[in-house]
Amino acid sequence: MWLFGWLGRLPLSVLYKISDVFYGLIYYVVGYRKKLVIQNLTQSFPEKSPQEIRQIAREFYQLLADLFVETLKLPYLTPQELQQRVKIDNFELPQGYIQQGQSFLSFSAHVANWEWVPGALTTRGIPVDVVYKTLTDKKSDDFMFRVRSSFEVYPIPMQRLMREVVARRKIIRTTGLVADQSPHEPEHAYWFPFLNHETGFFPGTEKIARTTKMPVVFGEMYRTGRGYYTVLFHKVAEPPYDDLPDGEITRLYKDLLEQAIRRHPAEWLWSHNRWKHKRQKEVEES
């Protein structure tokens, strides 16, 4: 991990040269999950030609390589650099909740450079707790914890989420959850049509919203240039949630996420095996 720390101190101009080499390796030489990426793209966008699919795949791998070096760079950016590189179009939405003394949930996704969003908010005066999935390798997990703690962000392991929500309930903040993960228990998931697939969504994010009675926003992120991004916040739902059917908050988030991916198709994490689980009734019928 010391090598990653050393690389993070290099200028981004140098890191992008490393990224170019890394892209060539993972796309042309190793073919990292290339079959899965092409399959996911082809099934998600049946209206696109094979040439269009390959172009989206190339752009995705270029972004994936950049994401690797940009994540290493995060702890070594200044607050001013981070704010210049991550623009927030409608900052008044999250700022309004904080000024009203209202904590809120921010549902994000593996789109563009999601690792830079929490720091882009804390440097603008929005306290952020970020929920993350611990890595199996302890050294890698410790390294990512340090990265995610940059700019006074407060990382919370997923398994401690509810305890931390209760313990920190008096702190006005946003809690960020990457809500496009595959559910661990498909039989308990919310299932919706999503990118031409029957897709399970983790139910815990909605349960947190209903339990805490916090408003929910979705942070749409897209790239405007190499190392430059824009975040656009969308209001998903606000309490009381009594009149909303079970799963409706997740469905609203899902719709916003799909629209965002269709606008910028190369910027979602296509190498993730998102559709490895099948709905129980489909398994029984097959």
Secondary structure, 3 states (H helix, E strand, C coil): CHHHHHHHCCCHHHHHHHHHHHHHHHHHHCCCCHHHHHHHHHHHCCCCCHHHHHHHHHHHHHHHHHHHHHHHHHHHCCHHHHHHHEEECCCHHHHHHHHCCCCEEEEECCECCHHHHHHHHHCCCCCEEEEECCCCCHHHHHHHHHHHCHHHCEEEEHHHHHHHHHHCCCCCCEEEEECCCCCCCHHHCEEEEECCEEEEECCHHHHHHHHHCCCEEEEEEEEEECCEEEEEEEEEECCCCCCCCCCHHHHHHHHHHHHHHHHCHHHECCCCCCCCCCCHHHHHHC
